[in-house]
Structures are given as C-alpha cells and as structure tokens.
Amino acid sequence: MLVLTRKGNQSIMIGDEIEVSVLAIMGEKVRIGIDAPRDVPVFRKEVYLEIQQAREGTDKSGEDGEVDDELDRLKA
C-alpha cells in the first residue's frame, strides 16, 4: 500500500486518467473527489462489496444480467 500525505486542494494521479483530490478536511472526515473516465466504475468499498456478494449469489443462480443492470444504474 502506498501511503501519501496531502493537504486540502492537493491531488494524486492514478495512471494518466484518474485524479483523486482532497476537497475538504473536517475534523476526522476527509472529503475527496475522484475524476475518472466514465467507463471506470468508482464505488465506496461497502457498495463494492455488496455488488460482489450479489454477483457471487447470481453466478450460482445464473442471473448475471441483474447485477450488470444494477452496476449500470449505479454508474449513471
């Protein structure tokens, strides 16, 4: 894991297309902004894990289309 220190209004780049910016620091909370291409899904980790669990459940039942539909809905 790479650990970086950033101040407000500073950014990091992931590859050539993804920029993560520190927008505000409020006590123990940090507000970040992520600028990424529309085809790159960006989720909070807890949402990502729910999607993965749903995908594992549908893989067994053969309903992959529902998870893909939900991912498309969340991206929009």
N, C-alpha and C positions, 0 to 999 in steps of 0.2 A: 504494500500500500504506500502510495506517495502521499506525504503529509506536507501541506503548504500553509503558510500564513499569509492572509490577505486582509487588507483594510477595506472600509467602505469605498465603493466606486472603483474597486480594482477587480480584475478578471483573470481567469486562466483559460487556456485554449486546450481542447482535446482534439488532436488531429488538426486538420485545416478548416473544419466546418462547424465545430461545436465550441461555443463560448459560454463559460459559466461565470457570472458576475455577482459580486456581493452588492446587493442593493441597499440593505439597511441592517444595522445591528441594534437590537432592542433587548438589553439585559442578556438572558441566556438564549434568546432566539436570534437566528440569522435569517434574513430574507435574501434568497438567491434568485437570479434569473438565468434561464437556460435558453440560449439561441442556437437552435439546431435545425437541420433540414426537415421538412415536413415528413419525409419518409423514414426518419429515425424516431422510433417510439420513445417517449420520456414519461416515466411513471414514478410516483412516490413508491418506496420499496414495499409498503404494506399492500398497495394496489397491485403491484407487480406479482407479489407472492399469491394473492387471491386469484389472479389470472392464471398463474402457473398451476395452482391447485385445481382450478376449473378445467384447465387443459388436460391435466392428468386424469381427471374424472371422465371427461368426454372422450379421451383416447380409448378408454376401456369400453365405452358405450357406442362409439362411432359417430358422435355428434360434433365433430370438429368445427363445422360451419358456424355454430352458435358462438364459440369462443372468438373466431375470426370476426364475426359480426360485432361482438362486444368490443373487441380491440379497435375496429374501425370507428365505432361510435365514440369511444373514449378519445381517439386521436382528433376527432372533429371539434 
